[in-house]
Amino acid sequence: MPRLDLSAGSVDLTRAICDIPSVSGDEQTLADAIFAEIDPLDHLEVYRDGDTIVARTNLGRAQRVVIAGHIDTVPINANLPTRVIEQDGEPYLWGRGAVDMKGGTAVQLKLAAELVAPRVDITWMWYDHEEVDADLNGLTRLARTRPDLFAGDFAILGEPSNGQVEGGCNGNLRAIVRTHGVRSHSARAWMGENAIHAAAPILARLAEYRPREIEVEGLVYREGLNAVRVSGGVAGNVIPDLCEVEVNYRFAPSRTLEKAEAHVRSVLEGFEVEIVDRAAGARPGLDAPLAQEFLAAVGAEPRPKYGWTDVARFSAMGVPAVNYGPGDPSLAHHDHERVSFAQIEDVERGLRAWLTAP
């Protein structure tokens, strides 16, 4: 089993974690390595559920903060092992997971090991299966079996945010839109009905759709409704009788799941629509006293989070949550993921300062 040195610098620790492949569904090696270093620490109470690891201080502080990060990545595409590159005269760590989100996870692991007496009690969570369907997510499983572990006054998710604070997140919905036809030989196409041709109006509506920008508690969220996959066809000489268009809707946290679904059905009225996955967004929650203290300590101006993250899970459980981690979100899942050394170190300094302030 690979070993992690939690006394190493946060950049070196990020590189070590990235170089342990952990594509969704294959997190065990990394989870084992994390558990081997965290479990012996006397100041933490450690609980493991599959490849999700929770470590808590129990100092009797008046407030508790939950700090979480996922350990899985999207599939590798010739971007491991990591390497150091230079960009604009600054050093960057390049490789799968550097942005999403092993830089944030490394910072959390280092602080979990070193902060024996923080100003608040802390629940650290490192979890599996974030990059896939919500029902596989380690936090989904943990919320079902140990909801008590989510108790807190404030939560921070280490998702990439360019070292800034991103409040809340958009909701996320996926739908399959189907058209049906009748099969026939392509040499006698008039005998059939082409389901792929029938999908053209779906694509036209989506191409003409203009996303809204919606202000929620002072932050402006941009929505999006897009086709992300089209499938259909039987053979090279057969008129297809089925076409499926997968549609992804990113919606502002002011919309409920029910309103988001109704909106998609309205845009695609007249077609067969099946909702296959949906996750509510999260309102910013930046009016919470701990959130205000956190913003002041790290010196950040809050921004909206356009993607979906697990802050929504905490928000649904009544815990205000923000995203705060190193890395440019636009490089998440990119073949050339890279994060600056400076951002990793800045996020470590910011969290350390806030968690140890008198």
Secondary structure, DSSP 8 states (H G I E B T S, - for coil): -----TTS-HHHHHHHHHTS--BTT--HHHHHHHHHHHTT-TT-EEEEETTEEEEE--S--S-EEEEEEE--BS--SS--S-EEEEETTEEEEESTTIIIIIHHHHHHHHHHHH-SS-SSEEEEEEES--SS-GGG-HHHHHHHH-GGGG--SEEEE----TTSEEESB-EEEEEEEEEE-B-EEGGGGGGSB-HHHHTHHHHHHHHH----EEEETTEEEE-EEEEEEEEE-S-TTEE-SEEEEEEEEEE-TTS-HHHHHHHHHHHTTTSEEEEEEEE--B---TTSHHHHHHHHHHT---EE--S--THHHHHHTT--EEEE-SS-GGGTT-TT-EEEHHHHHHHHHHHHHHHH--
